[in-house]
Amino acid sequence: MIDKSLEYPTTATPTIKFINDLFSKLLLNYKNVLVIAVSSKLSATYEVINKEVSQLRSKGKNVRIVDTKTNSVSQGLLVKRAVDMLESGKSVDEIEKVLNEEKLKVEILVCLETFKYATMSGRLPKAVGKIGMFFGIRPIMSVDKEGKGAAFGFALSQKGITKKIVNHVKKDMEKSGIESYALIHCLNPDLLKEYNEVFTEIIGKEPEFLAEVSSATAIHSGKGSVAIGYIKK
């Protein structure tokens, strides 16, 4: 008999009924609804919502969805961009257009303490995770241009990971500049503080926000992770 309490937690795709009920409530109060969704390559959530959006649009409802091709802190930056534009009086058409442009300039770099959680959650192949854990390698995870999870790099120490991330951010600053950025962490406020100081100096301004990672993302990144997300100019 399997002890369910020992199973690693997982995320679940919202049901059609949940999505339908949510849109019904929103459309009672708003003429326009814009969904800023997690990458379709990382979650089935996008496809479930998109099907409902298509049905509602066929009925004349002004509902749209943007596949951000990213997640977590970078997705949060796009949401904040949309809110700022809305508050400045921009139309839904304008917001949707800008988000589809901005998502092509988004980066996310996640510093992990171990391969353990990404492997247990299925984000990394077990063989890769076992090798990484055996040698004590620390990974840097990212999301590629298609919106798929990808390994960005590896190091044997926290300082090594930080150096790789800092160098990459510096290159993007020199090449295109960085419009905005944000930082998140999972039970690692000390490293978050270090990253905040380092990147404030490199980028020349404070992050848009500092936050704790969501529980859904924490399942994949694990305790101790810190991530930077940014939008290039």
ZICORKA-V816736 format. One record per pair of residues at least 24 apart in sequence whose C-alpha atoms are under 8 Angstrom apart, sorted by the first residue. I is the first residue (numbers start at 0). J is the second residue. Records with the same first field share a line. If there is no record, write none. Layout:
BEGIN
I=J, J
END
This chain:
BEGIN
7=119, 120
8=120, 218
9=120, 215, 218
10=215
12=42, 43, 44, 47
13=44, 47
14=47
15=47, 48, 51
18=47, 48, 51
19=51
30=60, 61
31=60, 61, 62, 91
32=61, 62, 63
33=62, 63, 64, 65, 91, 95
34=62, 63, 64, 65
35=64, 65, 66, 67, 74, 77, 78
36=64, 65, 66, 67, 74
37=66, 67, 68, 69, 70, 71, 74
38=66, 67, 68, 69, 70, 146, 147
39=66, 68, 146
40=68, 145, 146, 147
41=146, 147, 148
65=95, 98, 99
67=98, 99, 102, 146
68=102, 142, 144, 145, 146, 147
69=102, 105, 107, 142, 146, 147
71=212, 213, 216
72=107, 181, 182, 183, 212, 226, 227, 228
73=105, 106, 107, 181, 227, 228, 229, 230
76=179, 180, 181, 207, 228, 229, 230
77=101, 102
101=230
102=230
103=144
104=230, 231, 232
105=228, 229, 230, 231
106=141, 142, 228, 229, 230, 231
107=141, 142, 226, 227, 228, 229
108=139, 140, 141, 142, 151, 164, 226, 227, 228
109=139, 140, 141, 220, 224, 225, 226, 227
110=137, 138, 139, 140, 160, 161, 224, 225, 226
111=137, 138, 139, 140, 220, 221, 223, 224, 225
112=137, 138, 157, 221, 222, 223, 224
113=137, 138
114=138
115=221
116=218, 219, 220, 221
117=218, 219, 220, 221
118=219
119=219
120=218, 219
121=219
122=148, 219
165=198
169=201
171=231
172=202
175=231, 232
176=231, 232
177=202, 229, 230, 231, 232
178=229, 230, 231, 232
179=206, 207, 229, 230, 231
180=206, 207, 208, 227, 228, 229, 230
181=206, 207, 208, 209, 227, 228, 229
182=206, 208, 209, 210, 225, 226, 227, 228
183=209, 210, 211, 212, 225, 226, 227
184=210, 211, 212, 223, 224, 225, 226
185=211, 212, 217, 221, 222, 223, 224, 225
186=211, 222, 223, 224
187=222, 223, 224, 225
190=225
191=225
END
